[in-house]
Structure formats: structure tokens, C-alpha cells
Amino acid sequence: MSESQSLDIHADEQAPMAQSIAMTREVLEQDLIRRHFEHVYPEVALKSHQELRSSIQHVLATAPPGVQLRDGVYLFAYGSLIWNPCVEVAERHTCRLYGYHRDFCLKLDHGRGTPETPGLMLALAPGGSCHGVALRVPGDHLERELTLVWRREMLTGAYRPRWIKLKTDVGPIWGVAFVINPHHERYIGRQPDETVVHLLRTGRGVLGSCREYLDNTVGDLHALGIRDRRLESLQRAVAG
């Protein structure tokens, strides 16, 4: 997304009316995604500020034995968090998560889609395994940094944060992953490839296009030496 398309984060009164929003740290700090939803899609249920705070506190309070929160928290990045984390990252490692796989199973009528041009977003669904990146958010100002992540990942409740063990290049580590909430109305399960390709090709919304999201994800996985053959196949089909 070009700078000319990005939201002017200083135009407070006009921000919710913007035609496009670049996902940036400043946008998350000002909670402008929430403001956009409240203005344009008031019917969409959003998690309150207190619900997000309580969720963060619960995750930190239930950290597995041996996790030193003063050193920070690892996040498992498998999509846009890889190429656009928007938070402080002190350390990163390629890794593999067992028990979940990456899948386009979350329908978007907002964000990278609209009711007229719906799209799809990646989520972690049960079964199989998934390569990605472990991002360590440093312990300094941990809750502040996690608040930005929760505003991005947990606003509509489509994901659930879970402690998971990651196999990394420096050994096993505990991290937090955002897995699909199977009871959420936007969860549509595994779809036929032709449906997925169509929605990725045409889905576009205030946060950009699904095709851009797919291309960025595949590109950054390649740069890290990670091959996801299903995503690569979908990318070829979308471009065809």
C-alpha cells in the first residue's frame, strides 16, 4: 500500500471515513481499526477494551512453567505478523508448530474484504503442522506491546490466544499463537480451491487486497527459506 493510500492518523475526525488504512504501529496505538469498524460497521460485535486487557492478563497469568515474562513473550507469526509485526521485536527464529496448519478458513466482509467483495484470511486450524517465525516481544513495556497485537488480532474474537510449544533453530520454546475460534461466524472451514482462489483474487477492503496479503506472505516465507506448497499453488492460481 502506497503512502498516498495510507490513513492520515492525525486527521482524527476524518480517520473513520478513510478509504484505506495502512496497518501501522501508529494506527494500532490510536486504535483506529476499532474506530473504523464502529463508524462503518456498527453492527459488528467488537471486543471491549476491558475484554482485551483481561485476555492479555489471562495469557500472561497462565504462562507455562519456566517462561520468564521479564524476558518477554514469543509470538508465533504465520501470516502478516511475519512481514508487518508493528510491535517491538527483540529476536526472531524460524520455527515449526505441530498440531495446527495454516489455512484460508476465515471469511472477511471487513478489513481485506467488504460485503460486496468478500475475502479470506489465514488462520491456524487444528491438525498437521505449520512453519513460521517466533517473534520475541521484549519484556520492557510488555503489556503495552501486546495491547497493540490484541487490537489487531483479537478485536472481533475470530481468534483465540493459546500457549504452544515451537520447535526452533535454538531448541523448543513456548510462544503464543492466535488459533481459529471454530464458533465464530466468520469461520468457514476448508473450502474448495476454486472458492479460495476466487475470494483471494477479488477480495479487497479498507486494509488492502487479499492478493497482496497472499503475495507478501509467500514472499517472506520464501525469503526465510520456508516453502508452503499450498500457498504457492494458490498464488499461481490467483495470478493465472
N, C-alpha and C positions, 0 to 999 in steps of 0.2 A: 504494500500500500504506500503510495507516494505521500510526501509531506503535504502536498496541496489537498489530499483527500482526508488528512488526519483531522480529528476533532480539535478545535481551539479550546483547550482546557481552561482558559482564562475567561471565556465568554459564558459566565455562569448561567445567565438566564436563557441563553440560546443553546446550551450544550445538549439538553434532551432532544432538541429538534434536529440535531445534526444528521446529515445523510449518511455519514460514515464515521466510524470511530476506530482509531488505531489502538490496538491493545498495548498500552504502555504502563510503566510504573506510575506515572502521574495520573493517568486515567483511573487506575485502581486506588491510588491514595485518595482521590476525590470521590470515589465510589460512583463514578459517572455511568457505569454499566447499569447499576441499580436505578439511577435517576432516569436513564433512557427507558428501561422497562416500565417503570412506574408511570411515565408520561405517555408512551406509545402503546404499551400492552398492559393496562391496569388490571386486566382480568387474570394475568399470570401470577400464581402464588409464588412469593419470594420468601426466603428465609430471613427472619428479622436479624438486626444487629446482635441482639442478645442470643439468639439461636446459634449464630456463627461463633460468638465468643464462647458459648457453652460447649460447642462441638470441639473447638480448639483445646479448651481446658480439659475436656474428657480425653482427647487423644494424648495430650501430654501426661495426664494423670495415669494413663494405662500403658505407658511405655514399658516394653519388656524388660526383665531384669538385665542389668548390665549396660543399658542405654544411658549414656551420660548427657543429659539435656544441656549441661553447661557448654558442651561441645557443639550443640546444635541438633538438627534433625535432617536426616536424609529423605528426600522426596524421590519417588520413582517416576521418571519422566518417560513417557512413551509416545507423546504427540507433540503439541505445540510447546509444552514446557521444555522440550529439548532445545528448540531454536528460539524461544522467546520467553524465558522464565519470569522476567520483570521483577525479580527479587534478588537480594544479595546471594551469591553462590561462592562458597569458600573452597569447594572441592568437587570434582566430578569423576565418576568412574563408569565405564561401560559395565553392564550387568545383565543378568538373566533372572526373571521371575518365573517360578514354577507354580502351576495351579491356575493361571489365568492367561488368556490370549487377547491380543489386540483385535478389535472388530468394529466395523462401522455399523453399530446397532442402536445409535441414539439419533432419533429424528429431530431436525431443527426447523422450527417455524419462526425462530428468532435468532439473533446473533449472525451466524453464517447461513441464514435462511429466512424466509418470510412465509406467511400462509400461502402466498401466490407462487413463490419459488422456494419450496422447502429443500433442505439439505440433510446431510448426515455428518455426525461427529464420531470420532473414535471413543471407545470405552474399553475397559477391561472386563471381559466376560469369563465366567468360570470354565476351566478346562485348558489343557495344553500348557504352553509356556510362551514367554514374551521377552525379547531382548529390548533393552532400553538404556537409560542413563540414570545413575544415582547422583542426585544433586544435594550437596550438604549445605543447608541454610545455617549460617553460623549462630552460635548461642547468644551473641550480643543482639539485643532487641529481637529475640526470637518470636515473641507473640506478635510484635508489630509486623514482622516479615510474613508470618503465617496468616495474619489477617488479610494481607493482600492476596495470598494464594486462595484463601477460603472465599473471598469476594469474587474470585474468578471461577473457581471450580465448584463451589457449594451453594451458589446463590439460589438456584432453582431446586436443589435437592435431588438432582438426577444421579449424583454420585454419592458414594459412602466412603469415608476415610477408613483405612484399615492398616494396622501394622502388619508388615510382611517381611520375610527374610529374602534377601537378594544375594545371588552368587555373583561376586565382583572379581575384578582383576587383583584385588588386595585381600581376598577372602570374603567369607559371609558377613553381611551386615544387616541390621534391622533398618527398615525405612517405612515410610507412609505412602500408600498407593490410594488413588481415587478409583474405586471399582464401581461398576454399574449398580444402580438401585433397581432391581428387577420389578419393583412395584410402581416405578414411576411411569406416568402416562406416555412419556416420550420414548421409553424403551420399546423397541420393535423386534428384537431378536435378530437372528441371522436371516438375511434377505437374499433372494436370487441375485446373481451377479448383474443381470440386466437392470434390475431395480436400483442396485447400488451405483452402477455406472451412470445411469440417468440422473440420479439425485446429486451425485458428485459433479457431474458435468454442468448442471443447471442451477444448483443451489447457490444462492448469493443473498447477503443481508448486510446489516449495518457494520458488522465486523469483517466483511470481505467475502470471498468466494470459497466454496468447498474445494474447488480445484486447486486454488492457491494453497490451502491447508494441506492437501494431499501432496502436492509437489514439494512444499517445504519440508514435510515430514520425511518423505522418501529421500530427498536430497541430503538432509542432515544425517539420516541413518547411514546412507552411503559414505558420507564424509567420515563417519566413525567406524567404518568397516562392518556395518551391520546390514544384513540382507533380510528383507521381509518380502518373500516372493509373492504373497497375495497382494500386498500393497503395490508392488511393482507391476503385477499383472493388471490391477485396476487402473494404475496410472497410464499404462499403454492403451487400455480400452477407452479411457476418458479422452485421451489425446487423439484417438483414431477417428 
